[in-house]
Amino acid sequence: MVEEAPVLEVKGLVKSFSGVTVVKGVDLRLLRGRAVALVGENGAGKSTVIKMIAGVHQPDAGEIRFGGNQIQIVSPHAAHRLGIFTVHQEPSLMPELTVAENVFMGFHPHRRVGPIRWLNRREMYDRASAVFERLGIPMDVRRRAQDLPIAQQQMVEIAKALVHDVQVLILDEPTATLSQRETQTLFRVVRELMQQGTAVLFVSHRLPEIFDLCSEVSVLRDGSLVGRYQIEELTPDRLVSLMVGRQIQLQRRTYQRTSEVPKLEVMGLSKRGVFQNINLRVFPGEIVGLAGLVGSRRTDVAEALFGIRPADAGEIRVDGRTVSVKSVNDALKNGVVYVPEDRHRHGVALTMSVAWNLAIPNRASVYRYGIARKPAEWRLAERMKNQLQIKSRSPEQPVAELSGGNQQKVVFGKWVAREPSIMILDEPTRGVDVGAKSEIYKVIFSLAESGVAVLVISSDLPEILTLCDRILVMREGVLMGELDGKEASEEAIMRLATGVGQTAEKVGGDAK
């Protein structure tokens, strides 16, 4: 029996960023009329593989074959001309343009009279309307994209692919913002495309969707392909095990609760359309993890607690007293600090010195009459350098010249210097090497030992298991359950995060 030739095949794809290899020799085969799921934990390399196929990144090694011929996809536009289209999790629309203009971006229909070409708006509106009729969604295609709710923006992203002759359709978490009804509509259209011969690559953390749509699953772990499996070979539990699949050695501390009054207590915290009814408690000296997959809204909860995007409803208590957190200043006044996920965009000013970055949130002790006192600035820098083991030539060295781990320590240092009582850490070791990660763990443990209540958000499950005394798991803006840190496992976390496990009976801090 002759094996069917794939419409698209990748062999031995390799990609590195800043000397770190994130995709390691991945193979993938997409057949006409079939859907293949690409699954793995956050950071497994799925997005990088997709971006290489879509022309966003160029592979460092390996090859891509389309229709049996080796090709180089130099840009997303080149991918589109081949019939390769990607629907991303986050809509990437031009907000000021109409729905129809976004749908035909880069491929607008034109009329021509001799050498003169102009946009054929009637054809653009008619064809765009026809796509949404096919999707079964009422849509005013003359409406500006920025005026649409997020779910409809996602449907516009889907429509952008459907107006073309799609040979390969890549769906990257396309249902994260869709209702069940909208998801069913999307799957109906995808199945129609598959009947017409379109090959589909489907990335989703929603395991029931994978078993509903796909005939084959490719599993990535730490940038490498674990294997390819027919869907009938798998169960949800086995797929979770394949996605996690590594032995970890925990180096845990011993935590004993010393107070029955939580340092931080959150009751019924909600933000419309983002997260709902969040209840959690963190006691003095305790490290609580907030785990979940992409789209679980963990960062949104953290930003609400720090006053960046305040919640609409609910109560926040610090040391048993109700506080109002409507701004970052409100959070700081109540002893809450936040180390953000993206240190380059939100954590440090890379071109400025170590001393300057450490001084900015500590103006009361360093500045006088709006002017920095250099001796005070240097004393603060030296104190944080010694306390956190920041490796720099001098306090005046630009942060951009430090290693990733030392940059992260600077982010920690500027908040540690404020002597907070509550510290929220969002992906605290992202992008740092193993040695720096271990040093940052020591900093976190030291903070907890001094009585700071620590809330850790991390996509690195071994990290969550190593650091945390209790673990709360979120899925799509809802707390799914709570696990005791001493007894939790990666598989238990993933079951809750993917909806495979049962919701825990208690969420919010009753476990000792």
C-alpha positions as CSV (number, residue, x, y, z in Angstrom):
1,M,0.0,0.0,0.0
2,V,1.4,3.4,-1.1
3,E,1.6,5.9,1.7
4,E,-0.2,9.2,1.0
5,A,2.1,12.1,0.3
6,P,1.9,14.9,2.8
7,V,0.8,18.3,1.5
8,L,3.3,19.9,4.0
9,E,6.2,18.2,5.8
10,V,8.9,19.5,8.1
11,K,12.0,17.6,8.9
12,G,14.6,18.2,11.6
13,L,13.5,21.8,12.3
14,V,15.8,23.6,14.7
15,K,15.5,27.1,16.1
16,S,17.5,29.0,18.8
17,F,17.1,32.4,20.3
18,S,19.9,34.1,22.2
19,G,21.9,30.9,22.2
20,V,19.0,28.9,23.7
21,T,17.6,26.1,21.5
22,V,13.9,26.1,21.8
23,V,13.0,23.7,18.9
24,K,15.3,20.6,18.5
25,G,14.9,18.6,15.3
26,V,11.1,18.5,15.0
27,D,9.4,16.4,12.3
28,L,5.8,17.0,11.3
29,R,3.5,15.7,8.5
30,L,0.2,17.2,7.4
31,L,-2.1,15.2,5.0
32,R,-4.9,16.5,2.9
33,G,-8.2,16.4,4.6
34,R,-6.9,15.5,8.0
35,A,-6.4,17.4,11.2
36,V,-3.2,16.9,13.3
37,A,-3.0,18.2,16.8
38,L,0.2,19.8,18.1
39,V,0.3,19.6,21.9
40,G,2.6,20.2,24.8
41,E,3.1,22.3,27.9
42,N,3.7,26.1,27.7
43,G,7.2,26.6,26.4
44,A,7.3,23.2,24.7
45,G,8.1,24.9,21.3
46,K,4.6,24.8,19.6
47,S,4.4,28.5,18.8
48,T,8.0,28.5,17.4
49,V,7.2,25.5,15.1
50,I,4.0,27.3,13.9
51,K,5.9,30.5,13.2
52,M,8.5,28.8,11.1
53,I,5.8,27.2,9.0
54,A,4.0,30.5,8.8
55,G,7.1,32.4,7.7
56,V,7.5,34.5,10.8
57,H,10.8,32.8,11.8
58,Q,13.4,31.1,9.7
59,P,14.7,27.7,10.9
60,D,18.4,27.5,11.8
61,A,18.4,23.9,10.4
62,G,16.0,21.4,8.9
63,E,13.7,21.7,5.9
64,I,10.1,22.4,4.9
65,R,8.5,20.6,2.0
66,F,5.3,21.7,0.4
67,G,3.7,19.5,-2.2
68,G,6.9,17.3,-2.2
69,N,9.2,20.2,-3.0
70,Q,11.7,21.8,-0.6
71,I,10.8,25.4,0.0
72,Q,11.8,28.4,2.0
73,I,9.0,30.4,3.5
74,V,10.6,33.8,3.9
75,S,7.5,35.8,5.2
76,P,3.9,35.4,6.2
77,H,3.0,36.8,2.8
78,A,5.0,34.1,1.1
79,A,3.1,31.5,3.2
80,H,-0.2,33.0,2.2
81,R,0.7,32.8,-1.5
82,L,1.3,29.0,-1.0
83,G,-2.1,28.7,0.7
84,I,-0.8,28.5,4.3
85,F,-2.9,30.5,6.7
86,T,-2.7,30.8,10.5
87,V,-5.5,31.8,12.9
88,H,-3.8,33.1,16.0
89,Q,-5.1,33.0,19.6
90,E,-4.9,36.7,20.0
91,P,-6.6,38.7,17.2
92,S,-4.1,40.8,15.2
93,L,-6.5,43.2,13.5
94,M,-5.9,46.8,12.3
95,P,-8.4,48.5,14.7
96,E,-9.2,51.6,12.6
97,L,-10.0,49.5,9.5
98,T,-13.3,47.9,8.7
99,V,-14.0,44.2,9.1
100,A,-13.9,43.8,5.4
101,E,-10.6,45.6,5.0
102,N,-9.1,43.4,7.7
103,V,-10.4,40.2,6.1
104,F,-8.7,41.1,2.8
105,M,-5.6,42.7,4.3
106,G,-2.9,42.4,1.6
107,F,-5.2,40.8,-0.9
108,H,-7.8,43.5,-1.5
109,P,-9.8,43.1,-4.8
110,H,-9.1,45.8,-7.3
111,R,-10.6,47.1,-10.5
112,R,-8.4,48.1,-13.4
113,V,-8.9,50.4,-16.4
114,G,-5.7,50.5,-18.4
115,P,-2.8,51.3,-16.1
116,I,-5.1,52.6,-13.3
117,R,-6.1,50.3,-10.4
118,W,-8.4,51.1,-7.5
119,L,-10.0,49.2,-4.6
120,N,-13.2,47.4,-5.6
121,R,-15.1,48.0,-2.3
122,R,-18.3,46.5,-3.6
123,E,-16.6,43.2,-4.3
124,M,-14.7,43.4,-1.0
125,Y,-17.9,43.9,1.0
126,D,-19.9,41.3,-0.9
127,R,-17.2,38.6,-0.5
128,A,-16.6,39.4,3.1
129,S,-20.3,39.2,3.8
130,A,-20.5,35.8,2.1
131,V,-17.8,34.5,4.4
132,F,-19.6,35.5,7.5
133,E,-22.8,34.0,6.1
134,R,-20.9,30.8,5.6
135,L,-19.9,31.0,9.3
136,G,-23.5,31.6,10.2
137,I,-22.5,34.8,12.1
138,P,-24.3,38.2,11.6
139,M,-21.6,40.7,10.8
140,D,-21.6,44.3,9.6
141,V,-18.5,44.2,7.5
142,R,-18.4,48.0,7.3
143,R,-17.9,48.2,11.1
144,R,-14.5,49.1,12.5
145,A,-12.6,46.2,14.0
146,Q,-12.0,48.0,17.3
147,D,-15.7,48.3,17.9
148,L,-16.1,44.5,18.0
149,P,-16.1,42.3,21.1
150,I,-13.1,40.0,21.4
151,A,-15.0,36.9,20.3
152,Q,-16.1,38.6,17.1
153,Q,-12.6,39.8,16.5
154,Q,-11.5,36.2,16.7
155,M,-14.1,35.3,14.0
156,V,-12.7,38.0,11.8
157,E,-9.3,36.3,12.1
158,I,-10.9,33.0,11.0
159,A,-12.6,34.8,8.1
160,K,-9.2,36.1,6.9
161,A,-8.2,32.6,6.2
162,L,-11.5,31.4,4.7
163,V,-11.6,34.0,1.8
164,H,-8.6,32.3,0.3
165,D,-7.8,28.9,-1.3
166,V,-6.5,27.3,1.9
167,Q,-4.2,24.4,1.5
168,V,-2.9,24.3,5.1
169,L,-4.9,25.9,7.9
170,I,-3.0,26.4,11.2
171,L,-5.3,27.0,14.2
172,D,-3.4,28.3,17.3
173,E,-5.8,28.2,20.3
174,P,-8.6,29.5,18.1
175,T,-11.4,28.9,20.6
176,A,-9.9,30.6,23.6
177,T,-12.3,33.5,23.3
178,L,-15.2,31.7,21.7
179,S,-18.4,30.4,23.2
180,Q,-19.4,26.8,22.8
181,R,-21.8,27.7,20.0
182,E,-19.1,29.7,18.1
183,T,-16.7,26.8,18.6
184,Q,-19.2,24.4,17.1
185,T,-19.6,26.8,14.1
186,L,-15.8,27.0,13.7
187,F,-15.5,23.2,13.7
188,R,-18.3,22.8,11.2
189,V,-16.5,25.1,8.8
190,V,-13.1,23.4,9.4
191,R,-14.6,20.0,8.6
192,E,-16.0,21.5,5.4
193,L,-12.5,22.7,4.5
194,M,-11.1,19.2,5.3
195,Q,-13.6,17.6,3.0
196,Q,-12.3,19.9,0.3
197,G,-8.8,18.7,1.0
198,T,-7.4,21.3,3.4
199,A,-4.8,20.0,5.8
200,V,-5.2,21.3,9.4
201,L,-2.7,21.8,12.2
202,F,-4.6,22.4,15.5
203,V,-3.0,23.7,18.7
204,S,-5.2,23.6,21.7
205,H,-5.1,23.0,25.5
206,R,-8.7,21.9,25.4
207,L,-8.3,18.2,25.1
208,P,-12.0,17.4,24.3
209,E,-11.6,19.5,21.2
210,I,-8.5,17.6,20.1
211,F,-10.4,14.3,20.4
212,D,-13.4,15.8,18.6
213,L,-11.5,17.2,15.6
214,C,-8.2,15.4,15.1
215,S,-7.1,12.0,13.8
216,E,-3.5,12.3,14.9
217,V,-1.6,14.0,17.7
218,S,2.1,15.1,17.7
219,V,3.4,15.7,21.2
220,L,6.2,18.2,21.9
221,R,8.2,18.3,25.2
222,D,11.0,20.8,25.9
223,G,11.4,21.6,22.2
224,S,11.6,17.9,21.0
225,L,9.1,15.6,19.4
226,V,8.0,12.9,21.8
227,G,6.1,11.1,19.1
228,R,3.1,10.9,16.8
229,Y,0.0,9.0,17.8
230,Q,-3.2,8.1,16.2
231,I,-6.1,9.5,18.2
232,E,-7.5,6.0,18.9
233,E,-4.3,5.1,20.7
234,L,-4.8,7.9,23.3
235,T,-7.0,8.7,26.2
236,P,-7.1,12.2,27.8
237,D,-5.1,10.9,30.8
238,R,-2.4,9.3,28.6
239,L,-2.1,12.4,26.5
240,V,-1.6,14.5,29.7
241,S,1.2,12.0,30.7
242,L,2.9,12.3,27.4
243,M,2.8,16.1,27.5
244,V,4.4,16.2,31.0
245,G,6.4,13.0,30.9
246,R,9.5,13.8,32.9
247,Q,10.9,12.8,36.3
248,I,11.5,15.7,38.6
249,Q,13.5,15.9,41.9
250,L,12.0,18.3,44.4
251,Q,14.1,20.3,46.7
252,R,11.4,21.6,48.9
253,R,11.5,23.7,52.1
254,T,9.4,22.9,55.2
255,Y,6.6,25.4,55.8
256,Q,4.7,25.7,59.0
257,R,1.9,28.2,59.3
258,T,2.5,30.6,62.1
259,S,-0.6,32.8,61.9
260,E,-4.3,32.1,61.2
261,V,-4.8,35.5,59.7
262,P,-4.0,35.6,56.0
263,K,-1.6,38.2,54.9
264,L,-3.6,38.4,51.6
265,E,-7.2,37.3,51.2
266,V,-9.3,37.6,48.1
267,M,-13.0,36.9,48.0
268,G,-15.2,36.8,44.9
269,L,-12.8,38.9,42.8
270,S,-14.2,39.2,39.3
271,K,-13.6,41.2,36.1
272,R,-16.3,41.0,33.5
273,G,-15.3,38.8,30.6
274,V,-11.9,38.0,32.1
275,F,-12.1,36.1,35.4
276,Q,-14.8,35.4,37.9
277,N,-15.2,34.6,41.6
278,I,-11.6,34.2,42.5
279,N,-11.1,33.2,46.1
280,L,-7.6,32.7,47.5
281,R,-5.6,33.2,50.7
282,V,-1.8,33.5,51.3
283,F,-0.5,33.4,54.8
284,P,2.7,35.1,56.1
285,G,5.7,33.1,55.0
286,E,3.7,31.0,52.6
287,I,4.4,30.5,48.9
288,V,1.2,29.8,46.9
289,G,1.3,28.9,43.2
290,L,-1.1,30.0,40.6
291,A,-0.9,27.5,37.7
292,G,-2.7,27.2,34.4
293,L,-2.3,27.1,30.7
294,V,-2.3,29.9,28.1
295,G,-5.6,31.8,28.4
296,S,-6.2,30.8,32.0
297,R,-6.1,34.5,33.0
298,R,-3.6,34.1,35.8
299,T,-1.8,37.4,34.8
300,D,-5.1,39.2,34.7
301,V,-5.7,38.3,38.4
302,A,-2.2,39.4,39.3
303,E,-2.6,42.8,37.5
304,A,-6.0,43.3,39.3
305,L,-4.3,42.7,42.7
306,F,-1.6,45.2,41.8
307,G,-4.1,47.8,40.5
308,I,-2.9,47.8,36.9
309,R,-6.4,46.6,35.7
310,P,-8.6,46.7,38.7
311,A,-11.3,44.1,39.3
312,D,-15.0,45.0,38.9
313,A,-16.2,43.2,42.0
314,G,-15.0,41.3,45.0
315,E,-13.0,42.1,48.2
316,I,-9.3,42.3,48.9
317,R,-8.0,42.0,52.4
318,V,-4.5,42.7,53.8
319,D,-3.9,41.5,57.3
320,G,-7.6,41.0,57.8
321,R,-8.6,44.5,56.8
322,T,-10.5,45.3,53.6
323,V,-8.5,47.5,51.2
324,S,-9.3,49.3,48.0
325,V,-6.9,48.6,45.1
326,K,-7.8,50.8,42.2
327,S,-4.3,51.8,41.2
328,V,-0.7,50.7,41.5
329,N,-0.2,53.3,44.2
330,D,-3.0,51.7,46.2
331,A,-1.3,48.4,46.0
332,L,2.1,49.8,47.0
333,K,0.6,51.6,50.0
334,N,-0.8,48.2,51.2
335,G,2.6,46.5,50.8
336,V,1.9,44.7,47.6
337,V,4.5,44.5,44.9
338,Y,4.5,42.8,41.5
339,V,7.4,41.3,39.4
340,P,5.9,41.2,35.8
341,E,6.2,38.5,33.3
342,D,8.1,40.5,30.6
343,R,11.0,42.1,32.4
344,H,12.2,43.9,29.2
345,R,8.9,45.7,28.5
346,H,7.7,46.2,32.1
347,G,10.4,45.3,34.5
348,V,13.5,47.3,33.8
349,A,14.8,50.2,31.7
350,L,17.5,48.3,29.8
351,T,19.6,51.4,28.8
352,M,19.6,52.8,32.3
353,S,22.0,51.8,35.1
354,V,21.5,49.2,37.8
355,A,21.4,51.9,40.4
356,W,18.8,54.0,38.5
357,N,16.5,51.0,38.1
358,L,16.7,50.0,41.7
359,A,16.1,53.6,42.8
360,I,12.9,54.4,40.8
361,P,10.4,52.7,43.1
362,N,12.3,53.8,46.2
363,R,12.2,57.5,45.6
364,A,11.4,58.3,49.3
365,S,14.7,56.9,50.5
366,V,16.9,58.0,47.5
367,Y,15.4,61.2,46.1
368,R,15.2,64.6,47.8
369,Y,13.3,67.5,46.2
370,G,13.0,65.4,43.1
371,I,16.7,64.9,42.7
372,A,18.5,61.6,43.2
373,R,21.2,61.6,45.9
374,K,24.0,59.6,44.4
375,P,25.4,58.4,47.7
376,A,22.0,57.1,48.7
377,E,21.4,55.6,45.3
378,W,24.7,53.8,45.4
379,R,24.1,52.5,49.0
380,L,20.8,51.0,47.9
381,A,22.5,49.4,44.8
382,E,25.2,47.9,46.9
383,R,22.8,46.6,49.5
384,M,20.7,44.9,46.8
385,K,23.8,43.6,45.0
386,N,25.0,41.9,48.2
387,Q,21.6,40.7,49.3
388,L,20.6,39.2,45.9
389,Q,24.0,38.4,44.6
390,I,23.6,40.7,41.5
391,K,26.7,40.4,39.4
392,S,27.6,43.8,37.8
393,R,30.8,45.8,37.3
394,S,29.4,48.8,39.2
395,P,26.1,50.3,40.1
396,E,26.4,52.5,36.9
397,Q,26.5,49.5,34.5
398,P,23.5,49.5,32.1
399,V,21.1,46.7,32.9
400,A,21.2,45.7,29.2
401,E,24.8,44.5,29.7
402,L,23.9,42.0,32.5
403,S,22.9,38.4,32.0
404,G,19.3,37.5,31.9
405,G,19.4,36.1,35.5
406,N,21.0,39.3,36.8
407,Q,18.5,41.5,35.0
408,Q,15.8,39.5,36.7
409,K,17.5,40.0,40.1
410,V,17.4,43.8,39.4
411,V,13.7,43.5,38.9
412,F,13.4,41.7,42.2
413,G,15.8,44.1,43.9
414,K,13.8,47.2,43.2
415,W,10.8,45.7,44.9
416,V,12.6,43.9,47.7
417,A,14.1,47.2,48.7
418,R,10.6,48.4,49.6
419,E,10.3,45.6,52.2
420,P,6.9,44.4,50.9
421,S,4.6,42.2,52.9
422,I,3.0,40.6,49.7
423,M,5.0,39.8,46.6
424,I,3.4,38.6,43.3
425,L,5.8,36.9,41.0
426,D,4.7,36.4,37.3
427,E,7.0,33.8,35.6
428,P,9.9,34.7,37.9
429,T,12.6,32.6,36.1
430,R,11.5,33.0,32.4
431,G,14.5,33.2,30.1
432,V,17.2,32.6,32.7
433,D,19.7,29.8,32.8
434,V,19.7,26.9,35.2
435,G,22.2,28.4,37.6
436,A,20.4,31.8,37.8
437,K,17.1,29.9,38.3
438,S,18.5,28.2,41.4
439,E,19.7,31.5,42.8
440,I,16.3,33.1,42.2
441,Y,14.7,30.2,44.0
442,K,16.9,31.0,47.0
443,V,15.8,34.7,46.9
444,I,12.1,33.6,46.9
445,F,12.6,31.1,49.8
446,S,14.5,33.9,51.7
447,L,11.6,36.3,51.2
448,A,9.1,33.7,52.5
449,E,11.3,32.9,55.5
450,S,11.3,36.6,56.4
451,G,7.5,36.5,56.5
452,V,6.6,37.8,53.1
453,A,3.4,36.2,51.5
454,V,4.4,35.1,48.0
455,L,2.0,34.4,45.1
456,V,3.9,32.7,42.2
457,I,2.5,32.5,38.6
458,S,4.5,30.0,36.5
459,S,4.1,27.9,33.4
460,D,7.0,25.8,34.5
461,L,5.4,23.0,36.4
462,P,8.6,21.7,38.1
463,E,9.1,25.2,39.3
464,I,5.6,25.4,40.8
465,L,6.1,22.0,42.5
466,T,9.6,23.1,43.9
467,L,8.5,26.4,45.2
468,C,5.0,26.2,46.4
469,D,3.3,25.1,49.6
470,R,-0.1,25.1,48.0
471,I,-1.1,25.3,44.3
472,L,-4.2,26.8,42.8
473,V,-5.1,25.9,39.3
474,M,-7.0,28.2,36.9
475,R,-8.7,27.5,33.6
476,E,-10.3,30.2,31.4
477,G,-10.7,32.7,34.2
478,V,-12.0,30.2,36.8
479,L,-10.3,28.6,39.8
480,M,-10.5,24.8,39.1
481,G,-9.1,23.5,42.3
482,E,-6.4,23.5,45.0
483,L,-3.5,21.0,45.5
484,D,-1.3,20.5,48.5
485,G,2.3,21.3,47.4
486,K,3.7,18.2,49.1
487,E,1.4,15.8,47.4
488,A,0.8,17.5,44.0
489,S,2.2,16.2,40.7
490,E,2.5,17.7,37.2
491,E,-0.2,15.3,36.0
492,A,-2.6,16.4,38.7
493,I,-2.0,20.1,37.8
494,M,-2.5,19.4,34.1
495,R,-5.7,17.5,34.7
496,L,-7.2,20.5,36.4
497,A,-5.7,23.0,33.9
498,T,-7.2,21.1,30.9
499,G,-10.5,20.2,32.5
500,V,-9.8,16.5,32.7
501,G,-9.7,16.4,36.5
502,Q,-12.5,17.0,38.9
503,T,-12.9,20.5,40.5
504,A,-11.6,20.5,44.0
505,E,-14.1,20.9,46.8
506,K,-12.2,23.7,48.5
507,V,-10.3,26.6,47.0
508,G,-8.7,29.4,48.9
509,G,-6.4,28.2,51.6
510,D,-7.8,25.6,54.0
511,A,-5.0,23.1,53.5
512,K,-2.3,23.2,56.1
